[in-house]
Amino acid sequence: MERVFTTMKITIEPYSGGTYTAECDAEHVSEVVRMFKGLLVQSGYHPETVDDLFTEEESWFPDGEQDWKSIVKKSEEDGS
């Protein structure tokens, strides 16, 4: 089976001006995150600030016990 790569392009246009664009064959989401972090640094954010914001503390499943099915089920039960 042939592997198909998705090309991902992200463009940031800060209110302060400028346009920052990056593009890659997004074989894995980690490549997209790395690309986005690079764009944030290029557009003026400090690298340490960017790294601090992409931490495990703000992950979707910080305790590792939940999965997407339990979130969907709870959402359906709540009517949201």
N, C-alpha and C positions, 0 to 999 in steps of 0.2 A: 504494500500500500504506500502510495506517495504521500509525503508529509506536506501539508499546506501551511504556509506561514501567513499571518495577518500583518499587514503593514499598519503601524500605529503612528499617527502624527499628532503632536501636541503643540499648540501655539499659545503663548502667554502674551497678552498686551496690557501691561500695567497702566494704571491711570497716570503715572508719572511719565509715560512715554516709552517708546521703543516697542519692538516686536521680537520675541524670542521663540524660535521654532526648533523642534527636534523630531526626527523620524527614525524608526527602526523596524526591523522585522520582529514583531513581538511574539516570539516563540513561547515566552513565559512571562507571567505578570511581574516577576522581579525585574525584568528588563524595562518594563513600562514605569515602574516605581523609580528605578535608577535614573531613567530619562527625565521624569518629572522633577526629581530632586535636583538634577543638574540644571534644569531650566530655572528653578527657583533661585539657585545660587547665581546663575548668569544674570538674572534680573535684579539682583541686589541683596537678596537675603543672605545672612551669614550662614556658612556651612554648619556650624554647631547648632544653630537654631533649627535649621532644616532637619538635621539628624535627630535632634531632641523630639521633634514633632512626629517622627515616624518610629514610634517605639511600640513594644508589646503591650504597654499599659493601655493603649487605646485600640487594641485589636478587637475584632468582632467576637472572638471567643477566648477571653483572657484566661479562664479557668480550664479550658480544653475539654469541658464536659458537655457543653451545648453543641448542637448541630443545627443546620438550617431547617431541618424538618420540625424540630421543637419550636423554633421561632415562628414558622409558618402556622403551625397548629395553634399556638398561643394567640397569634394575630387573628386567626379565623374565629377563635373562641371569643375574643374581645370585640369582634365585629369591625376591626380596623383594616 
